């Protein structure tokens, strides 16, 4: 659903499917020269997977925006942000809010790079 909403908002979306390892996700980011990575985690493994994915991206020198969504308890959100996840969207977040946030963040990063 999120991938479709992002596509409809004009983003190029590469959906890698379920059960990708942190290494596979980071490698796809590098191969596709992605600007952002959206992680949808409904399994409860967010505290394990998100930091590992951020770590893999950092190790590869990928400077991408990492955001996540899914069933994530409020108490875990600050920990994930400390680990490098920029924003968290929980169930019920309006799709328009997610796409608007991503557009603003990417525009801001682009403006910073252009200096």
C-alpha positions in Angstrom: 0.0 0.0 0.0 2.8 2.4 0.9 4.7 1.6 -2.3 1.6 2.3 -4.4 1.0 5.6 -2.6 4.6 6.7 -3.2 4.4 5.7 -6.9 1.1 7.7 -7.3 2.8 10.7 -5.6 5.5 10.5 -8.3 8.3 8.7 -6.6 10.3 5.9 -8.3 9.8 2.9 -6.0 11.8 -0.3 -6.0 10.0 -2.9 -4.0 12.3 -5.8 -3.0 9.7 -8.0 -1.5 9.5 -9.9 1.8 12.3 -11.6 3.8 15.2 -9.5 2.5 18.3 -9.5 4.8 19.9 -6.3 5.9 22.8 -7.1 3.5 20.5 -7.6 0.6 18.6 -4.4 1.3 21.9 -2.4 1.5 23.2 -3.9 -1.7 20.0 -3.0 -3.5 20.3 0.6 -2.3 23.8 0.8 -3.7 22.9 -0.9 -7.0 19.8 1.3 -7.5 21.5 4.5 -6.2 18.5 5.1 -4.0 17.8 8.3 -2.1 15.7 6.8 0.6 14.8 3.4 2.1 11.4 2.7 3.5 11.1 -0.3 5.8 7.8 -1.8 6.6 8.1 -4.2 9.5 5.1 -5.9 11.0 7.0 -8.9 12.5 8.1 -7.2 15.6 11.8 -7.4 14.6 12.2 -3.7 14.1 14.7 -3.3 17.0 16.9 -5.9 15.4 16.5 -5.2 11.6 16.4 -1.5 11.4 19.7 -0.8 13.2 21.4 -3.6 11.2 20.1 -2.1 7.9 21.3 1.4 8.9 24.7 -0.2 9.9 25.0 -2.0 6.5 24.2 1.2 4.7 26.8 3.2 6.6 29.4 0.6 6.0 28.8 0.9 2.3 28.9 4.6 2.4 25.3 5.0 1.4 23.9 8.4 2.5 20.3 7.6 2.3 17.2 8.6 4.2 15.9 5.6 6.2 12.3 5.6 7.4 10.2 2.9 8.8 6.6 1.9 9.5 4.6 -0.9 11.0 3.7 -2.1 14.4 6.3 -0.2 16.4 5.6 0.6 20.1 6.0 4.2 21.1 8.8 3.3 23.5 10.9 1.9 20.6 10.7 5.0 18.4 13.4 7.1 20.2 15.8 4.1 20.1 15.2 3.6 16.4 15.8 7.3 15.7 19.1 7.1 17.8 20.1 4.1 15.5 19.6 6.3 12.4 16.0 5.8 11.4 14.9 9.3 10.5 11.1 8.9 10.9 8.7 6.3 12.0 5.1 5.9 10.8 2.8 3.8 12.8 -0.5 2.1 11.6 -3.1 4.7 10.7 -0.6 7.3 9.5 -2.3 9.0 6.5 -0.6 8.1 3.2 -0.6 11.8 2.2 1.4 12.7 5.3 4.0 10.0 4.5 4.4 11.2 0.9 4.5 14.8 1.9 7.1 14.1 4.6 9.3 12.2 2.2 9.1 14.9 -0.5 10.0 17.6 2.0 13.0 15.6 3.4 14.4 14.7 0.0 14.0 18.3 -1.2 15.8 19.5 1.9 18.7 17.1 1.4 19.0 18.0 -2.2 19.1 21.7 -1.3 21.9 21.0 1.3 23.9 19.2 -1.3 23.6 22.0 -3.8 24.8 24.3 -1.1 
